[in-house]
Amino acid sequence: MVLGLPFRRGGFQLEGAKVNQRIKPSREARAIAGRETLVPDLLFDDMRLAIEYDSTAEHAAAAQLTRDAQKRLALEADGYKVITVTTGQICRAGEMKHIAKQAYRRRGRRFRPQSAVFLQQQAMLFQMGWSLDRYLDLERREGNA
């Protein structure tokens, strides 16, 4: 959500994201992935960018890690840039800024918030205590964060 929110709300104002959009990969990519369709977590068609969310809690099984790696390789084979984001990154404004900058660069634009309240709103946004706090606490207790 934070990637798509407008600057005046503390977001990164990246328009055009499609959530869990099914795409039909090329024959080569299907062979890599071992499946007929791919479903990136976030897809920006106009810049051929896929953002994949990897949560330690949800992706700890070896079989799931393999499927995720195959999906990333298949997307890259079809010309997509794939950015992987972790729970720890989602909860940090600085980390998300790096990700947003990569997306802007991919789109051929510079990241330049045009709102006088951007930093203030972003600080408030990231202090809200995301619903992912419980994930972070669990990961820290397990030594994964």
Backbone as CSV, one residue per row, in Angstrom:
resi,resn,N_x,N_y,N_z,CA_x,CA_y,CA_z,C_x,C_y,C_z
1,MET,0.819,-1.190,0.000,0.000,0.000,0.000,0.864,1.256,0.000
2,VAL,1.935,1.243,0.791,2.757,2.445,0.926,3.384,2.852,-0.413
3,LEU,3.614,1.908,-1.298,4.188,2.259,-2.603,3.214,3.078,-3.446
4,GLY,1.930,2.836,-3.295,0.939,3.508,-4.121,0.334,4.772,-3.532
5,LEU,0.462,4.961,-2.237,-0.117,6.162,-1.620,0.521,7.428,-2.193
6,PRO,-0.245,8.514,-2.286,0.324,9.775,-2.802,1.361,10.347,-1.837
7,PHE,2.238,11.177,-2.381,3.277,11.819,-1.566,2.680,12.555,-0.373
8,ARG,1.559,13.238,-0.581,0.969,14.035,0.493,0.489,13.182,1.660
9,ARG,0.408,11.868,1.469,0.030,10.930,2.522,1.235,10.137,3.039
10,GLY,2.438,10.463,2.540,3.645,9.782,2.987,4.024,8.571,2.170
11,GLY,3.282,8.311,1.102,3.572,7.172,0.238,4.556,7.521,-0.868
12,PHE,4.794,6.574,-1.754,5.772,6.749,-2.812,5.161,7.003,-4.186
13,GLN,3.845,7.080,-4.240,3.092,7.490,-5.424,3.490,6.728,-6.691
14,LEU,3.579,5.412,-6.580,3.849,4.564,-7.745,2.518,4.033,-8.270
15,GLU,2.059,4.621,-9.358,0.763,4.222,-9.919,0.916,2.981,-10.793
16,GLY,-0.197,2.295,-10.948,-0.271,1.197,-11.904,0.021,-0.181,-11.353
17,ALA,0.117,-0.333,-10.062,0.404,-1.656,-9.491,-0.830,-2.545,-9.594
18,LYS,-0.597,-3.764,-10.005,-1.647,-4.779,-10.015,-1.257,-5.841,-8.997
19,VAL,-2.188,-6.190,-8.139,-1.925,-7.154,-7.081,-2.346,-8.541,-7.548
20,ASN,-1.433,-9.501,-7.416,-1.696,-10.903,-7.767,-2.271,-11.060,-9.174
21,GLN,-1.735,-10.324,-10.118,-2.165,-10.385,-11.522,-1.539,-11.610,-12.197
22,ARG,-2.375,-12.470,-12.732,-1.892,-13.657,-13.454,-1.303,-13.251,-14.798
23,ILE,-0.109,-13.773,-15.101,0.474,-13.533,-16.421,0.858,-14.871,-17.045
24,LYS,0.792,-14.905,-18.363,1.169,-16.117,-19.096,2.605,-15.962,-19.568
25,PRO,3.512,-16.754,-19.019,4.919,-16.633,-19.386,5.230,-17.290,-20.731
26,SER,6.396,-16.977,-21.258,6.872,-17.591,-22.499,7.134,-19.080,-22.265
27,ARG,7.369,-19.795,-23.325,7.661,-21.230,-23.221,8.896,-21.471,-22.354
28,GLU,9.939,-20.655,-22.566,11.166,-20.790,-21.771,10.876,-20.556,-20.286
29,ALA,10.125,-19.506,-19.991,9.808,-19.186,-18.600,8.923,-20.268,-17.976
30,ARG,7.994,-20.829,-18.767,7.153,-21.916,-18.239,8.009,-23.124,-17.876
31,ALA,9.026,-23.408,-18.695,9.923,-24.531,-18.412,10.716,-24.277,-17.125
32,ILE,11.144,-23.055,-16.912,11.892,-22.705,-15.695,11.003,-22.834,-14.468
33,ALA,9.797,-22.280,-14.563,8.895,-22.248,-13.408,8.157,-23.563,-13.183
34,GLY,8.006,-24.336,-14.244,7.257,-25.582,-14.120,5.768,-25.367,-13.944
35,ARG,5.266,-24.239,-14.483,3.826,-23.959,-14.409,3.409,-23.068,-15.568
36,GLU,2.110,-23.057,-15.822,1.556,-22.358,-16.982,1.345,-20.865,-16.756
37,THR,1.147,-20.446,-15.511,0.953,-19.028,-15.214,1.833,-18.634,-14.037
38,LEU,2.119,-17.350,-13.980,2.882,-16.791,-12.863,2.037,-15.692,-12.226
39,VAL,2.143,-15.571,-10.918,1.360,-14.564,-10.203,2.291,-13.772,-9.284
40,PRO,2.866,-12.675,-9.790,3.685,-11.838,-8.909,2.807,-11.151,-7.864
41,ASP,3.391,-10.863,-6.715,2.633,-10.180,-5.662,2.200,-8.794,-6.138
42,LEU,3.112,-8.039,-6.721,2.812,-6.729,-7.327,3.410,-6.715,-8.710
43,LEU,2.652,-6.224,-9.666,3.119,-6.168,-11.047,2.889,-4.772,-11.600
44,PHE,3.937,-4.205,-12.173,3.852,-2.936,-12.888,4.126,-3.259,-14.350
45,ASP,3.043,-3.443,-15.134,3.175,-3.834,-16.539,3.998,-2.850,-17.356
46,ASP,3.759,-1.556,-17.151,4.386,-0.546,-17.998,5.908,-0.551,-17.902
47,MET,6.455,-1.003,-16.789,7.911,-1.017,-16.649,8.468,-2.427,-16.477
48,ARG,7.606,-3.421,-16.694,8.017,-4.820,-16.582,8.762,-5.054,-15.272
49,LEU,8.066,-4.705,-14.191,8.614,-4.827,-12.848,7.677,-5.676,-12.007
50,ALA,8.268,-6.643,-11.332,7.506,-7.477,-10.393,8.128,-7.311,-9.013
51,ILE,7.284,-7.114,-8.021,7.750,-7.041,-6.645,7.186,-8.243,-5.911
52,GLU,8.085,-9.003,-5.323,7.719,-10.224,-4.621,7.964,-10.038,-3.134
53,TYR,6.983,-10.416,-2.331,7.100,-10.323,-0.882,7.514,-11.676,-0.326
54,ASP,8.623,-11.702,0.398,9.095,-12.933,1.023,9.082,-12.779,2.531
55,SER,8.157,-13.442,3.162,8.065,-13.458,4.624,8.715,-14.733,5.120
56,THR,9.595,-14.613,6.067,10.233,-15.796,6.635,9.188,-16.757,7.183
57,ALA,8.179,-16.214,7.805,7.145,-17.055,8.408,6.370,-17.842,7.353
58,GLU,6.177,-17.253,6.184,5.377,-17.904,5.150,6.223,-18.677,4.138
59,HIS,7.513,-18.395,4.070,8.341,-18.983,3.022,9.495,-19.816,3.576
60,ALA,9.322,-20.402,4.744,10.416,-21.117,5.374,10.623,-22.518,4.802
61,ALA,9.599,-23.109,4.234,9.710,-24.474,3.716,10.581,-24.502,2.462
62,ALA,11.426,-25.511,2.369,12.351,-25.630,1.235,11.608,-25.678,-0.100
63,ALA,10.486,-26.382,-0.144,9.731,-26.477,-1.400,9.219,-25.108,-1.837
64,GLN,8.741,-24.295,-0.879,8.246,-22.961,-1.220,9.383,-22.052,-1.662
65,LEU,10.535,-22.157,-1.006,11.701,-21.362,-1.417,12.094,-21.691,-2.857
66,THR,12.030,-22.958,-3.210,12.363,-23.389,-4.575,11.359,-22.820,-5.571
67,ARG,10.070,-22.916,-5.256,9.036,-22.370,-6.158,9.207,-20.861,-6.346
68,ASP,9.513,-20.160,-5.262,9.709,-18.710,-5.348,10.916,-18.377,-6.221
69,ALA,11.995,-19.119,-6.056,13.198,-18.885,-6.864,12.913,-19.179,-8.336
70,GLN,12.180,-20.251,-8.619,11.821,-20.577,-10.003,10.963,-19.474,-10.608
71,LYS,10.021,-18.945,-9.827,9.159,-17.873,-10.326,9.986,-16.638,-10.653
72,ARG,10.910,-16.271,-9.771,11.767,-15.104,-10.040,12.591,-15.306,-11.307
73,LEU,13.188,-16.476,-11.451,13.991,-16.757,-12.650,13.140,-16.714,-13.915
74,ALA,11.940,-17.257,-13.841,11.039,-17.258,-14.996,10.641,-15.831,-15.373
75,LEU,10.315,-15.007,-14.386,9.963,-13.612,-14.658,11.143,-12.879,-15.295
76,GLU,12.335,-13.110,-14.764,13.534,-12.473,-15.327,13.799,-12.954,-16.752
77,ALA,13.538,-14.224,-17.027,13.717,-14.758,-18.382,12.799,-14.055,-19.374
78,ASP,11.646,-13.585,-18.894,10.705,-12.859,-19.751,10.915,-11.346,-19.703
79,GLY,12.037,-10.905,-19.152,12.387,-9.492,-19.198,11.877,-8.635,-18.054
80,TYR,11.362,-9.259,-17.019,10.907,-8.504,-15.859,12.069,-8.288,-14.898
81,LYS,12.123,-7.119,-14.305,13.009,-6.901,-13.168,12.217,-7.355,-11.957
82,VAL,12.841,-8.146,-11.110,12.167,-8.657,-9.930,12.851,-8.091,-8.692
83,ILE,12.061,-7.462,-7.845,12.544,-6.949,-6.569,11.879,-7.774,-5.478
84,THR,12.690,-8.331,-4.607,12.177,-9.100,-3.489,12.203,-8.222,-2.245
85,VAL,11.088,-8.203,-1.521,10.932,-7.377,-0.332,10.623,-8.278,0.857
86,THR,11.267,-8.001,1.971,11.041,-8.780,3.187,10.172,-7.992,4.173
87,THR,9.713,-8.668,5.189,8.910,-8.025,6.227,9.677,-6.880,6.872
88,GLY,10.951,-7.106,7.156,11.774,-6.078,7.770,11.884,-4.829,6.914
89,GLN,11.952,-4.992,5.594,12.039,-3.844,4.696,10.728,-3.071,4.647
90,ILE,9.619,-3.779,4.611,8.314,-3.129,4.516,8.081,-2.184,5.694
91,CYS,8.636,-2.511,6.829,8.409,-1.722,8.047,9.385,-0.564,8.212
92,ARG,10.275,-0.351,7.269,11.278,0.721,7.382,11.180,1.659,6.189
93,ALA,10.932,2.925,6.473,10.767,3.930,5.415,11.998,4.005,4.519
94,GLY,13.184,3.972,5.101,14.416,4.060,4.306,14.556,2.905,3.334
95,GLU,14.217,1.712,3.787,14.286,0.531,2.910,13.277,0.644,1.772
96,MET,12.061,1.078,2.102,11.035,1.213,1.071,11.393,2.325,0.088
97,LYS,12.093,3.343,0.557,12.537,4.410,-0.341,13.504,3.857,-1.380
98,HIS,14.408,2.977,-0.977,15.332,2.352,-1.935,14.566,1.569,-2.999
99,ILE,13.552,0.853,-2.575,12.743,0.059,-3.501,11.978,0.980,-4.454
100,ALA,11.386,2.036,-3.900,10.656,2.997,-4.733,11.587,3.659,-5.740
101,LYS,12.801,3.989,-5.325,13.761,4.617,-6.240,14.098,3.686,-7.402
102,GLN,14.240,2.393,-7.117,14.504,1.432,-8.189,13.347,1.406,-9.181
103,ALA,12.131,1.434,-8.658,10.950,1.419,-9.523,10.893,2.688,-10.369
104,TYR,11.139,3.832,-9.760,11.142,5.089,-10.515,12.210,5.055,-11.599
105,ARG,13.389,4.567,-11.260,14.477,4.464,-12.241,14.052,3.566,-13.404
106,ARG,13.396,2.475,-13.082,12.922,1.541,-14.115,11.921,2.227,-15.045
107,ARG,11.151,3.146,-14.491,10.162,3.892,-15.265,10.798,5.066,-16.008
108,GLY,12.084,5.323,-15.756,12.771,6.417,-16.426,12.509,7.772,-15.789
109,ARG,12.134,7.758,-14.521,11.847,9.003,-13.805,12.656,9.040,-12.518
110,ARG,12.843,10.235,-11.997,13.519,10.395,-10.720,12.484,10.437,-9.605
111,PHE,12.874,9.929,-8.459,12.006,9.974,-7.287,12.161,11.351,-6.650
112,ARG,11.130,12.170,-6.778,11.156,13.527,-6.227,9.787,13.874,-5.661
113,PRO,9.592,13.594,-4.385,8.298,13.933,-3.768,8.020,15.427,-3.883
114,GLN,6.850,15.767,-4.364,6.462,17.164,-4.576,5.462,17.622,-3.520
115,SER,5.676,17.219,-2.292,4.768,17.604,-1.216,5.586,18.123,-0.046
116,ALA,5.186,19.270,0.465,5.882,19.873,1.600,5.731,19.025,2.862
117,VAL,4.707,18.206,2.927,4.447,17.414,4.135,4.883,15.953,3.985
118,PHE,5.580,15.626,2.901,5.953,14.237,2.625,6.674,13.582,3.801
119,LEU,7.759,14.169,4.269,8.553,13.542,5.330,7.758,13.413,6.630
120,GLN,7.000,14.430,6.950,6.185,14.394,8.162,5.121,13.300,8.059
121,GLN,4.441,13.242,6.928,3.384,12.234,6.740,3.982,10.828,6.696
122,GLN,5.161,10.708,6.077,5.779,9.393,6.007,6.194,8.904,7.393
123,ALA,6.719,9.802,8.202,7.078,9.421,9.569,5.840,8.925,10.315
124,MET,4.735,9.631,10.164,3.491,9.209,10.818,3.023,7.857,10.279
125,LEU,3.112,7.687,8.973,2.673,6.453,8.336,3.457,5.253,8.864
126,PHE,4.770,5.401,8.951,5.601,4.276,9.388,5.588,4.085,10.903
127,GLN,5.030,5.019,11.645,4.910,4.859,13.092,3.559,4.268,13.503
128,MET,2.708,3.993,12.534,1.359,3.512,12.832,1.332,2.116,13.444
129,GLY,2.433,1.390,13.373,2.434,0.048,13.956,1.786,-0.962,13.041
130,TRP,2.323,-1.090,11.848,1.825,-2.024,10.835,1.257,-3.297,11.427
131,SER,0.387,-3.890,10.712,-0.156,-5.183,11.127,0.911,-6.266,11.043
132,LEU,2.066,-5.946,10.475,3.154,-6.915,10.360,4.017,-6.956,11.614
133,ASP,3.711,-6.136,12.608,4.506,-6.122,13.834,4.613,-7.514,14.458
134,ARG,3.536,-8.260,14.440,3.561,-9.597,15.036,4.515,-10.507,14.277
135,TYR,4.558,-10.368,12.951,5.525,-11.131,12.156,6.943,-10.773,12.571
136,LEU,7.221,-9.479,12.679,8.563,-9.043,13.055,8.946,-9.581,14.423
137,ASP,8.027,-9.513,15.381,8.309,-10.033,16.709,8.614,-11.526,16.669
138,LEU,7.828,-12.268,15.895,8.041,-13.701,15.766,9.402,-13.989,15.132
139,GLU,9.737,-13.240,14.068,11.021,-13.448,13.394,12.189,-13.127,14.331
140,ARG,12.058,-12.070,15.114,13.126,-11.702,16.062,13.316,-12.791,17.106
141,ARG,12.207,-13.298,17.625,12.306,-14.367,18.641,12.958,-15.611,18.069
142,GLU,12.709,-15.875,16.773,13.274,-17.064,16.141,14.686,-16.801,15.606
143,GLY,15.156,-15.542,15.731,16.499,-15.191,15.271,16.625,-14.987,13.785
144,ASN,15.512,-14.687,13.094,15.537,-14.526,11.638,15.579,-13.086,11.186
145,ALA,15.326,-12.135,12.045,15.250,-10.729,11.625,16.618,-10.117,11.525
